[in-house]
């Protein structure tokens, strides 16, 4: 039997998490993240961004757990009332949890244990809560070998948790929030608080942490797509910190993930902004009678729109709403699709931007 190394409390030794390599990468990452924060402000309606990026994240984060869906299925699910598969439900619940977490920190500026439980409960739709049965181990899917044994004793779990939260909510630490992000993400995944949903809950905590520390204003940066592309490395480095306290490579991995994801998100935002301007110009030129700023914003908030959405947002009759959408379809801004009994109007070019990684 291998000797189980106890999970240490935070913080780790400063010299292990602030090496020259880490500081070098940190300055690159900070610069790009700062750019992202600035560029995000250029989109007139922030919920366009948050909606678009959150759905992508819900899909990618669930994929890490082998819950596979397509973007089209998801948009359809959000805009129709039909019965959804378990996979779709899980992804939609994850998206709900992102918005819930964002709401909580906007209200109070920090997280409590009960908030984290709420997030996990929203994701997995059960309230089993914190692990209290010993015997949870993490195994390699392929070989069945035990990769990691998280703390087993409930008292120890709660003790590590309150230490985690103290550091999570600590304002103005000496360490860069980005280095702390990597440390906190490692710690949360290692405490392995719940029977199910630890990874997804932990990935939502990442973005909330960046917002609490004013590195971003909105939940628009997620690391799941990067982790998906470099999944083996992610687990390998997590395990190296657990077994050998090897922090450097893990922190570099997370900093790199933030840098690359920020660059991709900047590119996405620029494309959305150009498309938005183009769409407004086209609607004003060719459909001036139905042009409304709110109408165009709606098509960017909900790339799959329908008559009800227009009725709600613009406060018009169904007949007018239907005319608006049909007119925009005639000039090529939207494309209609029948899903069951409903007609959905799709902002095709926007969907293309969102799908591109």
N, C-alpha and C positions, 0 to 999 in steps of 0.2 A: 504493500500500500504506500502511495506517495505521501510525503509529509505535507499536510495542508498549511500553507503559509497564511497567517492571519492578515485580514485586510486592515491596513493602518488607517488611523484617522487623518483628516486633513489638518494642516497643509503639509505637502512633502517638503523635502529640503530645497531651499531656494537655489542652491548651486546646481541641482539636478534638473531644474525646470527652466533655468535661465542661461542656457549655454550660448556660446557665440553663434552657433548655427541657428538656434531657435530665435535669437534676437535679430539675426539677419533676415530670416523668413518673416518674422513678425513685422518688420518695417514694410516689406512688400505687401503683406496681407492687409495691414492697417490702411495703407494708401488706397488700395483698391476698394476696400470696404467703405472708406470715406467717400470715394467717388460714387459708389452705389447709393449711399445715403443722400447725396446731393442730387443725383440724377432722378431718383425716385420722386423727388419733390416737383419735377417738371411735368408729371402727369396730373392734369387738373382734378381728376376725381380718383382719390387713392383706393377706393374700393374696387376699381377696375383691376388694379395691380394685385391687391391682396387676394381677390377672388381667383384670378387667373393662376397665380403662383401657388396658392394654397391647394388647389385641386391637383395640380401637377405633383406637389409634395405628397399629398395623401396617396396618390397612385404609387409614387416611388418608394415611400416609406413602407407601404404595405408589401411591395414587391420584395423588399429585403426579407420579409417574413414568408416569402413564397405565396403571397396572395396576389394573383395576377388578374388585372383587368385592363381594358383599353380605355383611352381617353374618350373615345366616342361613346362607349357604353356609359361612362360616368356622366357626361353631359346630358345624355338622354335621360339617365336616371334622375338627375337633379331637376329636369324640366318636365317630367311626366309622373303620373301617379301609379304606374303599373307595379306589379310585384318584382322585387329585385332579388338577385342571387345573393347568397351569403357573402361572396367576395365583394360585390358592389356595396352591400350594407356596411361591411367592415371599413371600406374606403370612405364612405360617406360619414360614418361615425368618427373616423379619424379627422376628417375635415371639420366636423362639428367641434371636436376637442381643441383643434387649433384656435378656432374663434372664441371658444370658452376661455382658454388660457389667456388670450390677448385681452379679453374683457376684464378678467380678474386682475391682471397687472395694471391695466389702465385705471381701474378703480382704486387699488391699494398699493401698487408699486413694489410688492414683494409677494412671495408665495409661502403658504402654510402647508403643513403635511396634509390637512384635509383638502386643500386645493389640488395637490398632486393625486390624491385618491379620486377626486372628482374627474380629473382628466382621464385616468386609467379606466375608471368605471364607464366613462363615455365611450372610450375606444373599444373595450371588450364586452360592454353591456352585461356585466355581472358585478355583484358587489362582494366577491370573496375577500377583497381587501388585502391587507398585508400578510405575507406568508407566515404561517405559524406551525406548519408541519415540517419536521426535519426531513432531509433526504433529497432536496432539490439539487440536482447537479446539471452542468451544461456539458453536453456530449457533442463530439464531432459526428455530424449526420452520416458521413460515409463510413467511418471506421468504428463508430460506437465507443471510442475511447473517451474517458472523462477529461475534458479540457480544463474545467474549472469548477471548484466547489465553493459556492457563495457562503457567507456566514449562515449558520443553521439555527442559532438560538435567537428567539424573538427579542429578548432583552438586548442582545448585542446588535440586532438589526435596528432596533429603535434608537439605540445609542449612536450608532453610525449615522443614522438618518438625521438626528437633531444636529450632529456635527456638520453633516452635508448642508442642511438648510441654513445653518449659521453662516457658512461660507458662500452659499448661493445668494443670500440676501445682503451680504456684507457690501456696503457702499464704500468706494474709495479705498480699495486694497492697494498695497504697494505694487502688486503684480499687474501686468496688463490683463484686462478682461478677456482678451483672446487666449492668452496662456491659461488663464483660469477656466475658460470654457472647456478646454481640452481636459484639464484636471477634473473638473466637475462631471464631465460626461463619462470619463473613466469610472469615477467613484460611484455614480448613480447606477451604471450598468453592472458594476461589481457587487454592490449591495444587493442587487437583484430582488427588489422589494416585493414584487408581486409574482403570482404563479404564471401570469400571462400578460403580455403587453409592455414589458419593461423597455424593450428597444424603442417602440413607438412613443411611449411616454417620454423617454429620455431625449428623443429627437425633438419633441415639442419643447421640452425644457431648454434646449439649446437656443432656440430662437427667442424664447421669452427672456433668457438671460441677456442676450444681446440688446434687447429693447430696454430692459431694466437699466442696463449700463449705458444707455443712450448712444449705442453704436449704430442703431437703426431706429426709425420711428414706427415702422409697421412690420408685421410678420411677412417679409418677402424673401428671406434668404434661408434655404434649407440645404442640408448636406446629403440628403438621401440619394440623390442621383449619383453623386460622386462616390458614396459608399457602395452603391450597387455596382459601379464599374470597377471598384477596387475592394471587393468584399472580402476576399481571402486575406488580403493585407490587413484590413480593418481588424478581423478577429485574431490574426497572428500577433499584431502589435498590442492589442488589448491584453492578450494572454502573456506577452513579454513583460508588461508592466506588472501584472499580477504575480508572475513567477520570479522576476529578477529586478523589479523596480527600475526597469529600463524606460525612463520617461522620454528621452530625447526624440526617438523616432516616432513615438505616439503623438507627441505634441506637434512635431513637424507635419505629420500626416493631417491632423485636424486643421492646422494653419493653412496648409496647402489646399485642403478641401474648401476652406472659407474663401481663399483667394480665387480659385478656379470657378467656384460657384458664383462668386460676386461678378467676375468677368462675364460669365454666361448670362447672368440676370441683367447686367447693364445692357448687353446686346439685345436681350429680349425687350427691355423697356424702350430702348431706342426704336426698335422695329414697331412696337405698339404705338409709340407716339407718332411716327411717320404715317402709319396706317390710319390712325385717328384723324390726323389733319387731312389726309387724302379723302377719307370718308365724308368728313364735314364739307369739304369743298364740292365733292360730287353731289351730295344731297342738296346743298344750297343751289347748285347750278341746274340740276336736272329734276329736283323734286321739291322746289321751294315751298310749295303749298303745304307739304307735310313736314318740312324741316323743323325740328325742335332740338335744341342742344341736349335736353334731357333724354330725348328719344335715342340719339346717337350714343350717349353715355350708357344707356341701358343695354345696347347691343354689345358694348365692351364689358359691361359688368356680367352679363349673361350671354355668352357667345351662342347659346341655344335659347332663343327667346320665344315667347308665345303671346297670344292676345291678352291673356290675364295679366301678364307682367306689365304690358303697356297701359292697360286700364288702371292698374295699381299705381304705377309710377307717374303717369301723366294726368290721372283723374279724368279720362275721357270715356265715352260710351264704347261698348264693344265694337259697334259698327265702324266708328272712326278708327279705333285701334287696328282693326283688321285692314282698313284701307291704307293706313300708314305702312304696315308691314308689307302689304302687297305691292305698294308703290316702290318701296325700297328694293323689293325683289325684282321688279321690272327694270330698275336701272342697274341691277347687278351687284348691289351691296349685300343682299341676303339670298339664301337659297332655301326653299321650303322642303320639308320632309314630312311624310306621314308616319307617325309612330302610334300604332294602335288607332284610336279614334282621333287623336290630336294632331294638329298641324304645328310643327316646330319650324322656326325660321333660324337658319344657321348663318353666323358671320364666318364664312368659310376661310377668308384670309387670316382672320385672327386665330382660328383654330390651327392653321398651318404654323403660325408663329409659335403658338404655345406648345405644339408637339415637337418642334425642333429642339434637339438638345445640343 
